Amino acid sequence: SVMGALMTSQAGQAAAQDASEARSLPAVAKALRRLWFTTPLSGEGWGSKEQAVWLCRLLSMTEGSRAGLLSFYGAALLCVDALVVFAEVSFQEVGLQVDDAFVAGAVAIQDALRGRHWEQFQQWPADR
């Protein structure tokens, strides 16, 4: 994956690989959290406050899923948001911008979630 290629540490590459192979949204969130723990990022806009807000979203997804409080719809929106934010910060760290294809993919996922099956997605558990 592009994210994995940008991560210089072996742990970062392993976490990016885990995220790409995950079979559930909570598993993606766990891989993203591991990626965050193993990736030193210091760019502007990624201070402790921004990291805390980002991590709260991830923890909301994993803990909300575990407790049965979060739907697939909500978890997917949180997951896409977390991935996009982390990608933006990671790319900025190495002097790159997130490309149009990545953004288009994230928007397509959000559009699909809000599309004609949005009511069904809200009925499914987050760990589906």
C-alpha positions as CSV (number, residue, x, y, z in Angstrom):
1,S,0.0,0.0,0.0
2,V,1.0,3.6,-0.5
3,M,0.8,4.2,3.3
4,G,3.0,1.2,3.9
5,A,5.6,2.5,1.4
6,L,5.7,5.8,3.2
7,M,6.3,4.2,6.6
8,T,10.0,3.7,7.1
9,S,9.9,1.4,10.1
10,Q,9.3,-2.3,9.9
11,A,6.5,-1.9,12.5
12,G,4.9,0.9,10.4
13,Q,4.9,-1.3,7.3
14,A,3.5,-4.2,9.2
15,A,0.7,-2.1,10.6
16,A,-0.2,-0.7,7.1
17,Q,-0.2,-4.3,5.8
18,D,-2.5,-5.4,8.6
19,A,-4.9,-2.5,7.8
20,S,-5.1,-3.5,4.2
21,E,-5.8,-7.2,5.1
22,A,-8.4,-6.4,7.9
23,R,-11.8,-8.1,7.6
24,S,-13.7,-5.8,9.9
25,L,-13.9,-2.1,10.8
26,P,-12.6,-2.6,14.4
27,A,-9.6,-4.5,13.0
28,V,-8.9,-1.6,10.6
29,A,-9.1,0.8,13.6
30,K,-6.7,-1.4,15.6
31,A,-4.2,-1.5,12.7
32,L,-4.5,2.3,12.4
33,R,-3.9,2.8,16.1
34,R,-0.8,0.5,15.9
35,L,0.4,2.5,12.9
36,W,0.0,5.7,15.0
37,F,2.0,4.2,17.9
38,T,4.8,3.2,15.6
39,T,5.0,6.2,13.3
40,P,6.8,9.3,14.5
41,L,4.9,12.3,13.1
42,S,5.7,15.9,14.0
43,G,4.2,18.0,11.3
44,E,2.1,21.1,11.7
45,G,-1.4,20.5,12.6
46,W,-0.6,17.2,14.4
47,G,0.0,18.3,17.9
48,S,-1.1,16.6,21.1
49,K,-4.7,18.0,20.8
50,E,-5.2,16.9,17.2
51,Q,-3.8,13.5,18.0
52,A,-6.0,13.1,21.1
53,V,-9.1,14.0,19.0
54,W,-8.1,11.5,16.3
55,L,-7.4,8.8,18.8
56,C,-10.8,9.4,20.5
57,R,-12.5,8.7,17.2
58,L,-10.6,5.4,16.8
59,L,-11.3,4.4,20.4
60,S,-15.0,5.3,19.9
61,M,-15.1,2.9,17.0
62,T,-13.4,0.0,18.7
63,E,-15.1,0.4,22.1
64,G,-18.5,1.3,20.5
65,S,-18.2,-1.8,18.4
66,R,-17.2,-4.0,21.3
67,A,-20.2,-2.7,23.4
68,G,-22.6,-3.1,20.5
69,L,-23.4,0.6,20.6
70,L,-22.1,1.6,17.1
71,S,-23.6,0.7,13.7
72,F,-21.6,-0.3,10.7
73,Y,-22.6,3.1,9.2
74,G,-21.2,5.1,12.1
75,A,-18.0,2.9,12.4
76,A,-17.4,3.2,8.6
77,L,-17.7,7.0,8.7
78,L,-15.3,7.2,11.7
79,C,-12.9,4.8,10.0
80,V,-12.8,6.7,6.7
81,D,-12.3,10.0,8.5
82,A,-9.4,8.6,10.7
83,L,-7.7,7.1,7.6
84,V,-7.9,10.3,5.6
85,V,-6.6,12.4,8.5
86,F,-3.7,10.0,9.2
87,A,-2.9,9.8,5.5
88,E,-2.8,13.6,5.2
89,V,-0.5,14.0,8.1
90,S,1.7,11.1,7.0
91,F,2.0,12.4,3.5
92,Q,2.8,16.0,4.7
93,E,5.5,14.5,6.9
94,V,7.4,13.4,3.8
95,G,6.6,16.4,1.7
96,L,3.8,14.9,-0.4
97,Q,0.1,15.7,-0.8
98,V,-2.7,13.1,-0.7
99,D,-3.4,12.3,-4.4
100,D,-6.8,12.7,-6.1
101,A,-7.3,9.0,-6.4
102,F,-7.1,8.5,-2.6
103,V,-9.5,11.4,-2.0
104,A,-11.9,10.1,-4.6
105,G,-11.8,6.6,-3.0
106,A,-12.6,8.1,0.4
107,V,-15.4,10.2,-1.0
108,A,-16.8,7.2,-2.9
109,I,-17.0,5.2,0.4
110,Q,-18.8,8.0,2.1
111,D,-21.2,8.4,-0.9
112,A,-21.9,4.6,-0.8
113,L,-22.5,4.8,3.0
114,R,-25.0,7.6,2.5
115,G,-26.6,6.1,-0.6
116,R,-29.7,4.0,-1.0
117,H,-28.6,1.4,1.6
118,W,-27.8,3.8,4.4
119,E,-30.7,2.5,6.6
120,Q,-29.5,-1.1,6.3
121,F,-25.9,0.0,7.2
122,Q,-27.3,1.6,10.4
123,Q,-28.9,-1.7,11.4
124,W,-25.8,-3.7,11.0
125,P,-23.4,-4.0,13.9
126,A,-20.1,-2.2,13.5
127,D,-18.0,-5.4,13.5
128,R,-19.9,-6.9,10.5
